[in-house]
């Protein structure tokens, strides 16, 4: 989400500097994204949004897919 908008967040990236693109950083980002999707899935299930919970499986599969 932080890279999706260019308002105040642009100032953050100008101060923070470029993101780490190393293999370890990319792997860590995938772990964070998978964790977030897991939390979203649980919340959708809790709220009775079974279609939304079901659709999260394909999102999770995309995050966990191994890229060559």
VENLIN-V171650 format. One record per residue. N is the residue number from 0. RES is the residue in three letters. SS is DSSP state (@ for helix, = for strand, . for the rest). OMEGA is omega in degrees with one decimal (none if undefined). D_FIRST is the distance of its C-alpha to the first C-alpha in Angstrom with 2 decimals. Layout:
# VENLIN-V171650
n = {N & N}
res = {RES & RES}
ss = {SS & SS}
omega = {OMEGA & OMEGA}
d_first = {D_FIRST & D_FIRST}
This chain:
# VENLIN-V171650
n = {0 & 1 & 2 & 3 & 4 & 5 & 6 & 7 & 8 & 9 & 10 & 11 & 12 & 13 & 14 & 15 & 16 & 17 & 18 & 19 & 20 & 21 & 22 & 23 & 24 & 25 & 26 & 27 & 28 & 29 & 30 & 31 & 32 & 33 & 34 & 35 & 36 & 37 & 38 & 39 & 40 & 41 & 42 & 43 & 44 & 45 & 46 & 47 & 48 & 49 & 50 & 51 & 52 & 53 & 54 & 55 & 56 & 57 & 58 & 59 & 60 & 61 & 62 & 63 & 64 & 65 & 66 & 67}
res = {UNK & UNK & UNK & UNK & UNK & UNK & UNK & UNK & UNK & UNK & UNK & UNK & UNK & UNK & UNK & UNK & UNK & UNK & UNK & UNK & UNK & UNK & UNK & UNK & UNK & UNK & UNK & UNK & UNK & UNK & UNK & UNK & UNK & UNK & UNK & UNK & UNK & UNK & UNK & UNK & UNK & UNK & UNK & UNK & UNK & UNK & UNK & UNK & UNK & UNK & UNK & UNK & UNK & UNK & UNK & UNK & UNK & UNK & UNK & UNK & UNK & UNK & UNK & UNK & UNK & UNK & UNK & UNK}
ss = {. & . & . & . & . & . & . & @ & @ & @ & @ & @ & @ & @ & @ & @ & . & . & . & . & . & . & @ & @ & @ & @ & @ & @ & @ & @ & @ & @ & @ & @ & @ & @ & @ & @ & @ & @ & @ & @ & @ & @ & @ & @ & . & . & . & @ & @ & @ & @ & @ & @ & @ & @ & @ & @ & @ & @ & @ & @ & @ & . & . & . & .}
omega = {-175.6 & 178.6 & -175.4 & -177.2 & -177.1 & -179.4 & -179.1 & -177.1 & 177.3 & 178.8 & 177.6 & -177.2 & 176.7 & 179.3 & -175.8 & -177.9 & -177.8 & 178.4 & 178.1 & -178.1 & -178.7 & 179.5 & 179.4 & -179.8 & 178.0 & 177.7 & 179.7 & 178.4 & 177.6 & 177.8 & 178.9 & 179.8 & 177.9 & 178.5 & 178.6 & 179.3 & 176.0 & 178.5 & 177.9 & 179.8 & 179.0 & 179.4 & 177.3 & 178.0 & -179.9 & -178.8 & 179.8 & 178.7 & -174.2 & 175.8 & 177.5 & 177.7 & 180.0 & -178.4 & -179.8 & 179.3 & 178.7 & 176.3 & 179.4 & 179.2 & 179.2 & 179.4 & -176.0 & -179.8 & -179.8 & 177.9 & 177.8 & none}
d_first = {0.00 & 3.77 & 5.40 & 5.02 & 7.31 & 10.45 & 12.13 & 12.63 & 9.89 & 12.31 & 14.94 & 13.17 & 13.02 & 16.53 & 17.77 & 16.10 & 17.06 & 15.97 & 14.07 & 16.57 & 17.20 & 20.07 & 20.85 & 20.44 & 16.95 & 15.88 & 17.70 & 16.16 & 12.56 & 14.05 & 15.64 & 12.61 & 10.95 & 14.43 & 14.89 & 11.90 & 13.29 & 16.67 & 15.87 & 14.52 & 17.73 & 19.92 & 18.66 & 19.24 & 22.61 & 23.48 & 22.92 & 25.03 & 22.43 & 24.09 & 22.96 & 19.28 & 20.20 & 22.18 & 19.49 & 17.27 & 19.98 & 19.31 & 15.58 & 16.81 & 19.52 & 17.30 & 15.43 & 18.88 & 20.67 & 22.46 & 22.16 & 25.32}
